[in-house]
């Protein structure tokens, strides 16, 4: 089974400014709390839409297979490396002609091992994301993240939780990628 690891997206100060404007907050005392809400909202957005928001590095470990294997994060913008992992977890360099790489028009990255050598698994490093910076994300995604972060902030001390506003999923739904 593939394992994908990556750093969380780095949200720009612009994201914090947007959520503060949405909440009509002018002081800086809640910045750390709001930034945490934004990170959580961005992570939930990524899970909901099935795509990485901001371009960042991902690392994925896959079993050796001669068939094409799809990488877990999308949209892939570049596949930067493939290395072999031996049965005893040692690293081995793989020649560029020992594997094949492909990125389709939809941003799905694929890798296939042609000659594994002593490797029993491979590690693929790649970059994936919809936009380079917060301000380049599609407006509906940004608005949904801001609204969800604002909702969490306002509901943090409430007793009854009716759940996040339906407008959040309505904004994200057109960006959702469903895999069969």
N, C-alpha and C positions, 0 to 999 in steps of 0.2 A: 504494500500500500504506500502511496506517495505521501511525503510529508513536506509541507510548504512552510517556510519560515520567512518572515520579513519584519522590518521595523514598522511601527505604526506611521501613518502619514503625518508629515509635519505641517500643521495648520498655521497659516500665516497670521500675523497680527490683524490682518484684514478680517479674518473669520471672527476673532474676538470682538472687533469693532462692530461687525454686523449684528452679533447676538446682543451686545450691549445697547446698540441703537434700537433693536427690536424690543428690548425690555425697558428702554428709557433709563438706563443706568449710566451715570456720568462719573461715578467714583471708581477708583482702581481696587478697592478693598476686596471685591469678589472676583477678581481676574483669574486667580488660580482655580477657584471653584467652577467658574464658567468655562475655563479651558478644559477642565476634566469632563464637563458635560458635553462640550464640543467633540472631544476625542471619542467619547462613548457613542454619541450620535453618528459620527463619521464611521465608526466601526459597524454600527447597526446598519447604516446605509450600504456599506460594502457587502455585508452579509445578505441584505435584502435584494440588492440588484445583481449580486454575483460577479461584481467587477471591482478592480482596484480603482480608487478615486484618483489619487495623485501618484505620478510616476515615481517609483522607488525600486530598490533592489529586492529581489526575491531569490531564495535558495530552495531547491527541491531535490529530494532524494528519491530515486526511482529504481525499481528492480530492472535487471537487464532483460530486454525484450527486442526481438528482431522486428516486431510490428511497431507502427507509429504509436507513441504514447503522448497523450495530451497533457500539457502543463496546467497546473491548477489555477494560477492567477491569470486574469485577462483584463484588458487587452494588452498583449505582449507587444512592446515596442522594439526590443532587442534581446537576443539571446547572446550572452557575453562569455559563457564558458561551459565546458563539460569536462569533468574529471572522473576517473574511475575510483571505486572504493572496493578494496579486496575483502575477503571473508574475515580477515583479522582486523578490519577497519583501517588498514593502511591506505594511503592515497597513491594513485598512479596516474601519470599523465597519459592522456589519450591523444593519439595523432588525429589531426583534423579529418582524415579520410576514414577514421574508425567509426564515425557516427554521421548522421544526417540531421539537419535542422530545417524547420519550415515554420513560417508564420503566415496564416491565411488572411484573407481580406477582412474577416471579422475580428482579427486580433488573437486568435487561438494559436498558441505556440505548440509545436510538436517536435519530438526527438525520437530517433530510432538508432539503435546500436547495430552497426554492421559487423564489427570485429571487437569483442569485449576484452580479448587478451586475458589477463588475470583478474579482471574486475568482476565482482558479483552484483554490484549496484553502481549507479552513477549519481553524481551530484551535478545539477544544472543550475547555473546562475543566470538570471535574466532580469530585465526591467519591464515592469508592467504598470499601466495606469492610464486613466482617461485624459488627464491634464498635468502639465508641469507645475502649476501653481493654483492656489485657491481661487483666485480671480478668473482663471481660465475654465473652471468647472462650469458645466451647463447650469443655468440659473435655477431650474427646478430642483436639482440636486442640492445646490447651496441653500435654497430657501427651505427645503425639507430638513436639512441638518440644523439650520438656525432655529426653525420652529420646534424641532424635537428638543434641542438643548434648552430653549426657553421654557418649554413645557416642563422638562425635568427640574429646572431651576425653580419655577413657580410652584410645583407640586411637592417639593422636597420636604415640606413640613405638614402637608395635608394628610388627613386621615383616610378619606375615601378616594381611591384612585380609579377613575373611569377609563384609564388607558390613554395612550397618546392620541392626539388629534388625527382624525381620518385624513385630513389634508396632507399629512406627511407621506403616507403610503400612496395617496393619489398623485403627489408630485413625483415620487420615485418610480411608480409602476411602469411608465413608458421606457425606463432605462433598464428594467429587469431582464436578465438573461436567464432563460430556463433551459436547462440541459436535460436531455432525455437519455 
